[in-house]
């Protein structure tokens, strides 16, 4: 299988504004986007088509990444998606996260993102408690130093249809089997795609915990980069 190359375009301004430690990590991921497995590639190509077809200058394109608890994979996927959008200069593309049975932004997910240079800071405020009634702190997640819209997001565990998320016309990415099976229709979504990844929760409290969270973060990051690099290349050729 031939390896896709980064499309030939001028370095986007937003890429220059990625936080210093993060920029190097993303560059390494971008050089290793292959192999993407067949299932993810097929769904990813559908998302590329949707992004290119619906691209309108100045109009945001929203993508909501969904797992069950909105605690691990969905937040990792949304954050890495926003970082990939900045890397490719697709500032109209904006990723959000949500769940079907919210819990809390897991501390291991926080640590996993901080490890590569993402700034994750507690705001001191809390969102409504999720299952099983645990505290649900609100965090500010920042991946860049400037930009419009700002290169940051407010994250906490929420249902995918929470008022803070887009309500219609978005692409929904189901990144866990449970949410995929339990939510066959995503209200308001213009596109629904199944992109399941194993849950790093299975390795909590084991010696492999940090490695498995990093593995999932980078798997999601490579996929998001591959999708957005393809979209950027096709848009550049229009």
N, C-alpha and C positions, 0 to 999 in steps of 0.2 A: 504494500500500500504506500503510495507516495505521500509525503508529509506536506500539509498545506503551509505555505509561507505567509508571513505577515504581508497584507496588501501594501502596495507601494503608494504611500501617501505621506504628506508632510506631517511631522510629529505634532499631534494635537496639543493645544495650549493646556488643556486639563491634565494631560499626562505629565507635563512639566511641574504641575502643582500637586501631584501625589506626594504624600508624606515621605520623607527621605528613605527611611528604612523599608517602607512598603514598596517603593518604586522598584528596588532591586529584586525583591521577591516576585513581584508581578512579571518583571522582565524574564526571569528564569522560567516561570510557568508558561509564558507566551512562547518560549522556545521549545516547549515540550508538550504541545497540545495534542499530538498523536501519541498513542492510539486512543481514539474515542470509540467505545464499543458500539456495535451496530444499533442496538435499541436506542441508546442516547443520541446517536448520530441521526437516526431517522426523525426522532422528535425534535432534535435541534434544528434540522433542516426546515421543518415546518415553522419553527419560531423565526428562523432567518427570513423565510418567505413572508411571514406576517409583519415583521419589522420593516422590511423593505417596501411591501405593498402599502403600509399605513404611514410611512414616513411623510411628515409635513413639517417644513421648517418652522421652528418656534412652537410647535404643538407637542406636548409631552406624550410619550408612549409608555404606558404603565404595565409592569409585569409584577404579579404577586406570586411569591414562592410559598408553597403551603406544605406543612407536615402536620402531624397530629397535635403535638403539644406546643408548637411554636417556641421551641426551647433550644434546639440544636441545628438540625439540617436546614430548616427554612431561614433562620437568621444567618447562618453561614452562607447559604445560597444567595440571599438578597444582598448581603454585604459584598460578597465576591462579585456579584452581578454589577453592582454600582461601581466597584473598583474597575471592572473590565470595561464598563461604559466610558469611564474617565480615560482609561488607557487608550481606547479607540477613538475618543473624541466624539462620542455619540451622546451629547448632553441631553437630548430629548428623551433618551431611554432612562427610565427610573424604576428601580426595583423596590419592592416592599415585601414584608413577610406577614404570615398569618397562620392560624391553625384551625383545626376542627374541634379540639378540646384543650384550650390554652392552659398552661401551667405557669412557667416563669422562665425568663432568660437565664439559662443555666450558667453558673460560674465557670464551668469548664469551657463553655463556648466563649465567654469573655476572655479567659486566659489564652485560648487558642488564637483569637483575633489579635490580642495584644502582642503575642509572640512574633508576628510578622510586621508590627509597626502601626496597626490600626489603633487609634485612640478611642478607648471605651471608658466613659466616665459616668458614674451614678449621678443623677440629678438631685437626689434626696427626696424625690416624690415617688409615689406608688400608684400603680394601676389597680383595678379591681382584681381581687384574688382569683386565681384559677384553681384547677383541680390539682391536688386534693386540699384546697384551702390554704396553700402556701403563699407567702409574701411575693408580690409581683413588682419589683422595683423597675423604675424607668431609667434608661440609659441614653446618653448621647453618643452616637458612634460616628467618628470622623475619620475620613481617609484622605483628605486633601486640604491644602492651605487656603484656597480661594475658589472662586468659580461661581457661576450663576446658572442653575440653582446651586446653593451651597453644597459642598462636598461632604455632607454629613446627614445623618438621619436620627430620628428619635425611635428607639426600639424598646419594646416590652412585649410580653406574651399577650396575644389578642386573637380573637376570631378573625378569619380572613375577611369577613364583611364588617369589621369594626369601622365606625365612621371616620377614623383616621386613615383608612385605606381607600383607594379608588373604588367606586361603587358600580361602574359599568365601563364597557369597552376595553377591558384589560385582558392580558394573557395570563392564565393561571397555570403554574407549573407544580404538579403534584410530585414531591420528592420523597414520599414514603408510601409503601404499599398499603398501610392501614388507612391513611387519609385518602388515597386513591380509590380504595374499595368502598370506604364509608361516605364518600362525597362524590357520587357519580356525575352530579351536575353542580357547577359552581355558579351561583346566582350572580348575574351581571357580567360574566366573562364572555369575551368575544372569541376566545380560543382557550381550550383546555388540553394540556399535554401531560402525559404520564412520563416522569423522569425519576424513577425510584433509585435511592441510594441506601446502603445499609446504615443502620443507626449506630453511631459510636457509643450510645448509652450502654450497649452490651458490654463495654470494656470499663465502665465506671468502677473505681476502687480496685483496679488491677494494675500491674506494672506496665501494661501496654496503653493505659488510658491516654496519655498525652500524644503518643504516636498515632493512635487511631483517630483522635480528633483532628490532628494535623493532616492526616491522610484524607479524611472526608472533606476538610476545608479545601485542600489542594485539588482533589477530584472535582469538586464543584467549581473551583476557580478555573481549572483548565477548560471545563465544558462551557462556562460562561464566556471565557476568552475566545474559544473556538467559534461559538455562535456569533459573537459581536464582531470578530475579525471578518467572518464571512459576510455579515451584513454590511460592514463598512466597505469592504471591497466591491460588493455589488452596487452599493449606492455611489461609489466613486466612479463607476463605469457608466452610470446612467447619463 
